[in-house]
Amino acid sequence: MRLSLILGGLFSGMAVLAAMLSFVWTPAEITQLAIPDKLLPPSAAHWLGTDQLGRDMLSMIMVGARTSIAVALVAVVIGMGLGVPLGLVAAARKGSWLDETIMRGNDLIFAFPSLVIAILITAALGPSAVNAIIAIGIFNIPVFARVTRGSALPIWTLDYIRAARVAGKGMTLISLQHILPNIANILIVQGTIQFSLGILAEAGLSYVGLGAQPPVPSWGRMLAEAQTMISIAPHVAIVPGLAIVVTVLGLNLLGDGLRDALDPRLRGSR
């Protein structure tokens, strides 16, 4: 098993485990304020220290993981659920007006940076975790549509696809039975990449106040609140920053490891 797959699974698994555990247990109640204990450094009582309101940082990180992972995961599901069918249709109807319409629509969305689109959407709809999901999910749609179309086009030229068409199978049935299973590994890898980008996007939206709203913890908002206290209590910025870095790094390593493991050409070359 490749090192990137092991490390990726370990790092991203830590974030998922923290999020799952936060449903049943956290070291302290995140709504419990203790002003006399504010900005305490890491200690036996508070393993990651406390924030400016005296809340336990480890508890905040655990519940914040739940927020970040939920937003990114649902956004990826939206992107795959709409983007993959569009990509399959575009590949099956290559060169038609339908293919051109789908691809030009993708180009229109790609003409703007993803975070800018997300900020515009959340600013228009209002700041919330649900609107952050919608904003991130919308940008995921053309990503999966492009990847699906690009991966499916070479398969449509293969002999067994021609045989399926001669046997009377329609394009929809061929796409579901033959195209989709053969590009599933590519979509899985792309899904892990978009998952990591979704966590970054959620952190960015929360940082500017357009993501999850108080009292729901968010890694991005924790960073925003800590920026004025870095000189006196650096741990309040370091802890959420490291949480974001480790989780995103883990998902990228996991995607790289899955690509190597699922691609037969790469397996044979190593």
N, C-alpha and C positions, 0 to 999 in steps of 0.2 A: 504493500500500500504506500502511495506516495506521501512525502512529508507534507506537501501543501494541503492534501486532503485531510491528513490527521490534524494539522495545526488549525486549518479552517474549521473543521468540525468541532475542535476543542474550544476555540475562541467564540464562535457563533453559538455553540451549545451552552456556554456559560451565560450568555445574554438571555437565551431562551429559558434556561433553568431559573435564572433570577426572576424573569417575568412570571413564570408559572408558579414559583414559590411565593411570590408577592400576593397571590390570591388567597393564600391560607396563612402566611406568616411574614412578618417583617420585624426587625429588632425593636422598632418603636412605631407608634402611631404617627403618620405623616401630618396629620392635622393638629398634633399636640405641639404647642409653642412653648419654649422655655427660654425667654429672653436672657435671664442670667447666665445661661449656658451657651450663648451665641458665639460662633466663630472659634469653637474649641478645636484644637488640633487632634489628629487621630490618637486614640487612646484605647484602653481595655474596655471602657464604657461605651465609647463610640469609635468603632474600628476605622471609619473614614472621616471622623470629625463631625462637626455640626455647621449649619449654615448661619446666615445673618439673623434668622429667627429662632435659632436654637434647635432646629429640627435635625434629626439624625440623617446624615448624608447617605449612609448605606441603604436605609429605608427609602429615601428619595430616589436613589439610583435604581433600586429594584422595581419600584412602581413606575418610574420613568421608562424603564426598559419595556414594560407592558405597553405603554403608550406608543413608543417609537415602533416597536415590532408590529403592533396591531395596525397602525396607520400604513406602514410600508407594505405589510402583507396583503391587506385588502386592496391597496392601490395596484399591486402586482396582479391580483386576481382579476380586477377590473380590466387592466391592460391586456392580460392573456385572454380573458373571456370575450373581449370585443376585437382585439387586434389579430388574434390567430385566425378566426373565421374570415376576417377581411383579407388577410394575407393569402389564405387558401383560395378564396374566390378570385383574387387578382391573378394568382398563378394559373388557376384553371382557365381563366379568360384572358390570357396574355395577349396584349395588343388591342383588346377591345376597348370601347368607350368606358366600360365598367372598371377595367384595370387602370386606365388613365385617370379616371375620376378619383379612385382610391389613392393612387400614388401622388397625384397633385395635391390632394387633401393632406397627405402626410408631409409633403414638402412645405405646405403652408404652416403647419404646426412647427416643423423643424426650423423654420426661418427665424424663430424667436428662441432665446435661451430658455431652458426648462424652468429654471427658478423664477425668471421674470414672468412667465406665463402663470406659474403657481401663485406668485404674489398678486398678479392682476386678478386672478379668479377669486382668491381668498379675500382680497380687499373689496371686491364687488359683492360677494356673497356674505361676507362677515367672517371674523376670526373664530374658528372652531376646529376641532379634530376632524369632524365629518367633512367640512369644506376643504380641509387639507388633503383628505383622502381623495375627494373628487378632483382636486387640482393635480395631484401627483398621478392619479389614475388616468386622467385625460392625456397626459404626455406619454404615458406608457403604451397607449393604444397604437400610435404610429410606429413605435419602436418594435413591438411584436409583429405588427403587420409587415414591416420591411424585412425583418429577420425570417418570418414565415415564408413570404414570397420568394426571397432570395434562396432559401434552402429548398423550397419545393420545385422551383423551375427546373433544375437539373434532373430531378427524379421523373418529371413528366416526359422526358426524352428517352427513358429506359425501355427496353424491350417488353418487360413484364407489364408495364403500364399500357403499352400498345395492345398487348394480348388481352388485357382486361377490357379495353375499349372495344376490341373486336368481339369479345364475348357478350357485349351488350350492357356493360356497366356504365352508368352515367357519371358525370364529373363529380357530383356530390358524393356518391358512393365510393368512387376511387379515392377522393381526397380523404375520406374518413377511414377507409380500410387499408390503403396503401401509402398515401403521402404522409398523413399525420403520424403514424407509428414510426416512420423512418426519419422524421425530423424531431421526434420527441426529446432526444438527448440534447439537441441544440437549444430547444426551447427551455429545457430545465436549466441549462447553464446560463442562458440569458435571463431567466427568472431570478437566479441568485444575484446576478449583477444588478438588475433593476431593484431587487430587494435592498441591496446595500445603498444604491443611489436614493431609494425612497427614504431610508433612515437619515441620510444626509439632508435630503430635501425637507423632511419633517423637522429636523433640528434647525435648519435655516429659517423655516417659516416661524417656528416657535421663538427663535432668537429675535426676530423683528416683531413679535407679538401677534402673528397671524395664524399660529397653530393651536394646539391644545391650550385651553384657558384655565387659570387658577380656579379651584384648588388642585386640579389634576397636574401632577408633576410632569415635566418634560425636560429632557437633557438640554435642548437648545435654550429654553427659558432659564434653566439653572445657570448656563454659561452667561446669558445676558445679565442676570441679576448679580453675577459674581465679578463682572468686569471692573467694577469700581473698588473692589476689595482685594484685588490680586496682591497688592503690596503688603497688606496686613494679614491676610489669610489666604495664601496661594492655593491651599487644598480645595477651596470652594470652586475654583475654576479648573484645577488639574483633574479632579475626580470625574466630573461629567465629560470633560474633554477626552480623558483616557477611555471612558466608557464608549464614546462615539468612535474613537480611533480603533479600539480593539474589536468592536463589533463589525465595523465596516471592513477592516483588514481581514477578519475571520471569514466574512462572506465572500470577499474577493478571492481569498486563498481556496475556499471551498469550491467556488465556481471554477477556478483554474484546475483544481484537482479532479472535479467531476468531468471537465472537458477532456483531460488526459485519460481518465478511466473509461469514459463512454465512447470516445472516438477510436475506432479500431486501427486507424492509420497511425495515431500517436502511440497506441499500445504496442504496435509492432516495431516502432522505431526506438523504443527505450527498453 
